[in-house]
């Protein structure tokens, strides 16, 4: 009984303990659960607030970017509007100027019309007064106009038969010379209308060297040698990648010749430094000056011209180093001198004076400094300065119609100058311009649709154009040929005529297998 009570008591105690422990554990778990929920809610609230802040920041950033884009677009639109406004203002100003010019032209046209009408009325009045004056003279003299002319002619005939044969001869010769002058003008105008382009004389010389080592020695340390050569000669020296060559550039051919000879002597000697360069250039200048004088003297002796001023002799010698339209000036002057002497002899004039004028007619082309006067006027002033005769000075100044001809020698010099320049081969066309004209011909044809190849043949006298048969039919080939010929005629300058041939070929090809 006691044991059972004890057991029962123990069991009841255990059950009660378990129940109490369970209640305590359950309460603890509930408390932890509530705490976890509170912590979770607190964390969620913090995260929510952070996300809201981030969203607001993102919204503000997007808003700023959008406003920036809108501002830039507004600025571009405003700038475009300003440009359009300025263009509109410019167009309005130009329109006003055009309107003003039209108004001025209209006023000028009206004034010219009024002046023309006034001149016409004055001419009519002058004709009436002339007719009236002739009638009064006929009335006073008691003879008609025709009778007066006949009497005057008879008197002139009588005087000519008695003692004026030489005077009539002079008049006849002067008439022939004037006729030749007018004929020459007509011929020159015709030549000017059909003549091809001519290149001006070369302004560069090429100095050949053996190796690039010599080129480096010519340049010198830090370019001292080449600067010394340029300073001493006045010639620009161009050193580029061209193998075994140096280019000398200067408009004065005498300076280029001095620079070329000086470089040749320096390269041959091998001593190239600034002091040596100045010494060699000075010697070369003296040598060239002596050669110029010697050339002038020899030319005068060959032509039989005596008493020429030393300065004119020097100028004649300088012609050797000058060219005009590809023609050596000294050779041209010698040709003109001989032609003038021949023509003057045939006309019974002084051949020596004509030869002298022919030799000196282009001396204005070799000045020491670039003048502002035409070469004919400059040459005339030099001839007057150095004591040449008036007829020679007039021939020099009038050979390009710069002044009026007062001597019979003047038209002879003018004609002989034209003859020398018109000689076939005297004035050469530069090869580069000739090749460029051929390329222009071919490129002009290649710009048309359907053209595959173009060949300029016969020295540019014929252009053969190859076309595709699929793109260019037969009837269009004739049209294309005519179009190209018209385009060449309107856009290009060329001597003679250019034949345009359009070639169209159709091939039918098949294979037997």
C-alpha positions in Angstrom: 0.0 0.0 0.0 2.8 2.3 0.9 4.7 1.3 -2.2 1.7 1.8 -4.4 1.1 5.2 -2.9 4.6 6.1 -3.4 4.5 4.9 -7.1 1.3 6.8 -7.6 2.7 9.9 -6.0 5.8 9.6 -8.2 3.7 9.2 -11.3 1.5 12.1 -10.4 4.6 14.2 -9.7 6.1 13.2 -13.0 2.9 14.0 -14.9 2.6 17.4 -13.1 6.3 18.1 -13.9 5.8 17.3 -17.5 2.7 19.5 -17.7 4.5 22.4 -16.1 7.6 21.9 -18.3 5.4 21.7 -21.4 3.6 24.9 -20.4 6.9 26.7 -19.8 8.4 25.4 -23.1 5.2 26.4 -25.1 5.3 29.9 -23.5 8.9 30.3 -24.4 8.3 29.2 -27.9 5.5 31.6 -28.3 7.6 34.4 -26.9 10.4 33.6 -29.4 8.0 33.4 -32.3 6.5 36.8 -31.5 10.0 38.3 -31.1 11.0 36.8 -34.5 7.9 38.2 -36.1 8.6 41.7 -34.6 12.2 41.5 -35.8 11.0 40.5 -39.2 8.5 43.3 -39.4 11.1 45.8 -38.2 13.6 44.6 -40.9 10.8 44.7 -43.5 10.0 48.2 -42.6 13.7 49.3 -42.9 14.0 47.6 -46.3 10.8 49.2 -47.4 12.1 52.7 -46.4 15.4 52.0 -48.2 13.6 50.9 -51.4 11.4 54.0 -51.2 14.4 56.2 -50.9 16.2 54.5 -53.8 13.1 54.8 -55.9 12.9 58.5 -55.2 16.6 59.0 -56.0 16.2 57.0 -59.3 13.2 59.1 -60.1 15.1 62.3 -59.5 18.0 61.1 -61.6 15.8 60.2 -64.5 14.0 63.5 -64.2 17.3 65.4 -64.3 18.5 63.4 -67.4 15.2 64.0 -69.1 15.4 67.7 -68.4 19.0 67.8 -69.7 17.9 66.1 -72.9 15.0 68.5 -73.3 17.3 71.5 -72.6 19.8 70.3 -75.3 17.0 69.8 -77.8 15.7 73.2 -77.1 19.1 74.7 -77.5 19.6 72.9 -80.9 16.1 74.1 -82.0 16.9 77.6 -81.0 20.3 77.6 -82.8 18.6 76.2 -85.9 16.0 78.9 -85.7 18.7 81.5 -85.4 20.6 80.2 -88.4 17.4 80.1 -90.4 16.7 83.7 -89.3 20.2 84.8 -90.3 19.9 83.0 -93.7 16.5 84.7 -94.2 18.0 88.1 -93.3 20.9 87.5 -95.7 18.6 86.5 -98.5 16.5 89.6 -97.9 19.6 91.7 -98.1 20.7 90.1 -101.3 17.2 90.5 -102.8 17.4 94.2 -101.9 20.8 94.5 -103.5 19.5 92.8 -106.7 16.5 95.1 -106.7 18.7 98.1 -106.3 21.0 96.9 -109.1 18.0 96.3 -111.4 16.8 99.8 -110.6 20.2 101.2 -111.4 20.5 99.2 -114.6 17.0 100.4 -115.7 18.1 104.0 -115.0 21.3 103.6 -116.9 19.5 102.0 -119.8 17.1 104.9 -120.0 20.0 107.4 -119.9 21.8 105.5 -122.6 18.6 105.5 -124.7 18.2 109.2 -124.3 21.9 109.8 -125.1 21.6 107.6 -128.2 18.5 109.5 -129.3 20.4 112.8 -128.8 23.4 111.6 -130.7 21.1 110.5 -133.6 19.5 113.9 -133.7 22.9 115.6 -133.6 24.1 113.4 -136.5 21.1 114.3 -138.5 21.6 118.0 -137.9 25.3 117.6 -138.8 24.4 115.9 -142.1 21.9 118.7 -142.9 24.6 121.4 -142.1 27.2 119.5 -144.2 24.8 119.4 -147.2 23.9 123.0 -146.7 27.6 124.0 -146.5 28.5 122.1 -149.7 25.6 123.8 -151.5 26.8 127.2 -150.4 30.4 126.4 -151.5 29.1 125.3 -154.9 27.1 128.5 -155.1 30.1 130.7 -154.2 32.5 128.9 -156.5 30.0 128.7 -159.3 31.1 125.0 -159.9 29.6 121.8 -158.7 31.3 119.4 -156.3 32.1 116.8 -159.0 33.7 119.5 -161.2 35.8 120.7 -158.3 37.0 117.2 -157.7 37.9 116.7 -161.3 39.9 120.0 -161.4 41.8 119.0 -158.2 42.6 115.6 -159.7 43.9 117.2 -162.9 46.1 119.6 -161.0 47.5 116.7 -158.9 48.2 114.7 -162.0 50.0 117.6 -163.6 52.2 118.1 -160.5 52.9 114.4 -160.3 54.0 114.4 -164.0 56.3 117.4 -163.5 58.1 117.0 -160.2 56.4 114.7 -157.6 57.2 111.2 -158.7 59.2 110.5 -155.5 56.4 111.7 -153.3 53.9 109.5 -155.0 56.3 106.6 -154.6 56.6 107.2 -150.9 52.8 107.3 -150.6 52.5 104.0 -152.4 55.1 102.3 -150.2 53.4 103.7 -147.1 50.1 102.4 -148.4 51.6 98.9 -148.8 53.1 98.9 -145.3 49.7 100.0 -143.8 48.0 97.3 -145.8 50.5 94.7 -144.5 49.9 96.0 -141.0 46.2 95.6 -141.3 46.5 92.2 -142.9 48.8 91.1 -140.0 46.3 92.3 -137.5 43.6 90.2 -139.1 45.9 87.2 -139.2 46.9 87.7 -135.5 43.3 88.0 -134.4 42.5 84.7 -136.3 45.5 83.0 -134.6 44.4 84.2 -131.2 40.9 82.7 -131.7 42.1 79.3 -132.7 45.5 79.0 -131.0 46.1 76.4 -128.3 47.2 77.0 -124.8 50.9 77.8 -124.3 52.8 77.1 -121.1 55.0 79.8 -119.6 58.7 79.2 -119.5 60.2 76.8 -117.0 61.1 78.1 -113.6 63.0 75.1 -112.3 66.2 73.3 -113.1 67.2 69.7 -112.1 70.7 69.1 -110.7 71.6 65.4 -111.0 73.8 63.8 -108.3 75.4 60.4 -108.0 74.1 59.3 -104.6 72.1 60.3 -101.6 75.4 60.7 -99.7 76.2 63.8 -101.8 72.7 65.0 -101.2 73.3 64.9 -97.5 76.6 66.7 -97.8 74.9 69.5 -99.9 72.3 69.9 -97.1 75.0 70.0 -94.4 74.8 69.8 -90.7 71.4 71.2 -89.6 70.9 72.5 -93.1 73.8 75.1 -92.9 75.2 74.4 -96.4 71.9 74.5 -98.3 70.9 77.7 -96.5 74.2 79.2 -97.4 73.7 78.3 -101.1 70.2 79.8 -101.1 71.4 83.0 -99.5 74.3 83.4 -101.9 72.4 82.6 -105.1 68.8 83.7 -104.4 67.6 80.3 -105.6 65.2 78.0 -103.7 66.6 74.5 -103.4 64.1 71.7 -103.1 65.3 68.4 -101.7 62.8 65.6 -101.7 62.6 61.9 -102.1 63.5 62.0 -105.8 66.5 59.8 -106.2 69.7 61.3 -107.5 68.3 64.7 -108.1 67.9 68.2 -106.5 65.5 70.8 -107.9 66.6 74.5 -108.3 63.6 76.8 -108.3 63.8 80.5 -109.4 62.1 82.7 -112.0 65.5 84.2 -112.9 67.2 81.8 -115.3 70.6 83.5 -114.7 70.4 82.8 -111.0 69.4 79.2 -111.6 72.4 78.8 -113.9 74.8 80.3 -111.3 73.3 77.9 -108.7 73.7 74.9 -111.0 77.3 75.6 -112.0 78.2 76.4 -108.3 76.7 73.1 -107.1 78.5 71.2 -109.9 81.9 72.8 -108.9 81.2 72.1 -105.2 80.3 68.5 -105.7 83.3 68.0 -108.0 85.7 69.6 -105.6 84.2 67.8 -102.6 84.7 70.7 -100.1 81.3 71.9 -99.2 81.0 74.4 -96.3 79.5 77.9 -96.0 82.8 79.8 -96.6 83.7 77.7 -99.6 80.1 78.1 -101.0 80.3 81.9 -100.9 83.7 81.8 -102.7 82.5 79.4 -105.4 79.2 81.4 -106.0 81.1 84.7 -106.3 83.5 83.1 -108.9 80.6 81.6 -110.8 78.7 85.0 -110.9 81.8 86.6 -112.3 82.2 83.8 -114.9 78.5 84.1 -115.9 78.8 87.9 -116.2 81.8 87.5 -118.5 80.0 84.8 -120.5 76.9 87.1 -120.9 79.1 90.0 -122.2 81.0 87.7 -124.5 77.7 86.2 -125.8 76.3 89.7 -126.5 79.5 90.8 -128.3 79.6 87.6 -130.4 76.0 88.0 -131.4 76.5 91.6 -132.5 79.6 90.6 -134.5 77.7 87.7 -136.1 74.9 90.0 -137.2 77.1 92.9 -138.2 75.7 95.3 -135.6 78.2 98.0 -134.4 78.2 100.8 -131.9 75.8 99.1 -129.4 75.9 100.4 -125.8 77.7 98.1 -123.4 74.6 97.8 -121.3 72.6 96.8 -124.3 75.3 94.2 -125.2 74.9 92.8 -121.7 71.1 92.6 -122.1 71.5 90.8 -125.4 73.8 88.3 -123.7 71.2 87.7 -120.9 68.7 86.6 -123.6 70.6 83.4 -123.8 69.3 82.4 -120.4 65.7 83.5 -121.1 62.9 81.7 -122.9 59.5 82.8 -124.0 56.7 80.2 -124.8 59.4 77.5 -124.9 61.5 79.4 -127.5 65.0 80.7 -126.6 64.9 84.4 -126.5 68.3 85.0 -128.1 67.7 82.6 -130.9 64.3 84.2 -131.5 65.8 87.7 -131.6 68.5 86.5 -134.1 65.8 85.1 -136.3 63.8 88.3 -136.1 66.9 90.4 -136.9 67.7 88.3 -140.0 64.1 88.4 -141.2 63.9 92.1 -140.7 67.1 92.7 -142.7 65.8 90.5 -145.5 62.3 92.2 -145.6 63.8 95.7 -145.4 66.2 95.0 -148.3 63.3 93.8 -150.4 61.4 97.0 -149.6 64.3 99.3 -150.3 64.8 100.3 -146.6 67.8 100.4 -144.4 68.6 96.8 -143.7 71.1 97.5 -140.9 68.6 99.6 -138.9 65.9 96.9 -139.4 68.4 94.2 -138.2 69.3 96.3 -135.2 65.6 96.9 -134.3 64.9 93.2 -134.7 67.7 92.2 -132.4 66.6 94.6 -129.7 62.8 94.3 -129.9 62.5 91.9 -126.9 65.1 93.4 -124.6 62.3 94.3 -122.2 61.9 90.6 -121.3 65.2 90.4 -119.4 65.0 93.0 -116.6 67.1 92.7 -113.5 64.0 93.5 -111.4 60.3 92.7 -112.2 58.9 95.9 -113.8 55.3 97.0 -113.9 55.5 98.1 -117.6 54.9 95.9 -120.6 58.1 94.5 -122.1 57.7 96.5 -125.3 57.5 99.8 -123.4 60.3 98.9 -121.1 62.5 97.9 -124.0 61.7 101.2 -125.7 62.7 103.2 -122.6 66.0 101.3 -122.4 66.8 101.9 -126.0 66.0 105.7 -125.6 68.2 105.7 -122.4 71.2 104.2 -124.2 71.1 106.4 -127.3 69.3 104.4 -130.0 67.6 106.1 -132.9 63.9 107.2 -132.7 62.8 104.7 -135.4 64.4 101.8 -133.5 62.8 102.9 -130.3 59.4 103.2 -132.0 59.8 99.7 -133.5 60.6 98.2 -130.1 57.7 99.9 -128.4 55.1 99.3 -131.2 55.8 95.7 -132.0 52.8 94.7 -129.8 50.7 97.8 -130.6 51.5 99.4 -127.3 52.2 102.7 -129.0 51.4 104.1 -132.5 53.8 103.2 -135.3 55.6 106.2 -136.7 58.4 104.5 -138.7 58.4 102.1 -141.7 60.7 99.7 -139.7 58.0 99.2 -137.0 55.5 97.1 -139.0 58.5 95.0 -140.4 59.6 94.2 -136.8 56.1 93.3 -135.8 55.6 91.0 -138.8 58.9 89.3 -138.4 58.3 88.7 -134.7 55.0 87.0 -135.6 56.7 85.0 -138.3 59.4 83.7 -135.9 56.9 82.8 -133.2 54.5 81.1 -135.8 57.2 78.8 -137.2 56.2 75.2 -136.6 58.1 73.9 -133.6 59.2 77.3 -132.4 56.8 77.5 -129.5 56.4 74.1 -128.0 53.5 73.0 -125.9 54.6 71.5 -122.5 54.4 67.7 -122.5 52.5 67.6 -119.2 49.7 69.8 -120.4 49.5 67.7 -123.6 49.2 64.5 -121.6 46.7 66.1 -119.3 44.5 67.0 -122.2 44.5 63.4 -123.4 43.5 62.3 -119.9 40.7 64.9 -119.8 39.4 63.6 -123.1 39.3 60.0 -121.8 37.7 61.0 -118.4 35.1 63.1 -120.1 33.9 60.1 -122.2 34.1 57.7 -119.2 31.6 59.9 -117.3 28.8 58.7 -119.6 26.6 55.7 -118.7 27.4 52.5 -120.6 30.9 53.5 -121.5 33.5 50.8 -120.6 36.7 52.1 -122.1 37.9 55.3 -123.8 41.1 55.8 -125.8 42.5 59.2 -127.0 44.6 58.3 -130.1 46.2 60.2 -133.0 47.7 62.7 -130.7 44.4 63.7 -129.3 42.7 64.1 -132.7 40.5 61.1 -132.3 38.6 59.7 -129.3 37.4 56.0 -129.5 34.7 55.1 -127.0 33.9 51.4 -126.2 30.3 50.9 -124.9 28.3 48.0 -123.5 25.9 46.6 -126.1 23.3 45.8 -123.4 23.1 49.4 -122.1 23.7 51.3 -125.3 21.5 50.4 -128.3 22.4 51.4 -131.9 20.3 54.5 -132.0 21.7 55.7 -128.7 25.3 55.2 -130.0 24.9 58.1 -132.5 23.4 60.3 -129.8 26.3 59.5 -127.4 28.8 60.4 -130.1 27.1 63.7 -130.7 26.8 64.5 -127.0 30.5 63.8 -126.3 31.6 65.9 -129.3 29.5 68.8 -128.1 30.8 68.5 -124.6 34.4 68.5 -125.8 33.7 71.5 -127.9 32.2 73.5 -125.0 34.4 72.4 -122.1 37.9 71.9 -123.5 40.5 73.9 -125.4 42.2 72.0 -128.3 43.8 72.7 -131.6 42.1 71.6 -134.8 39.3 69.1 -134.5 38.6 65.9 -132.5 36.9 62.9 -134.0 34.6 60.9 -131.7 34.0 57.3 -132.6 31.6 55.2 -130.5 32.2 51.4 -130.9 29.4 49.0 -130.0 29.9 45.3 -130.3 27.4 42.4 -129.9 28.7 38.9 -129.4 26.7 35.7 -129.4 28.5 32.8 -127.6 27.4 29.3 -127.1 29.2 26.0 -126.2 28.8 22.5 -127.7 29.2 19.8 -125.0 
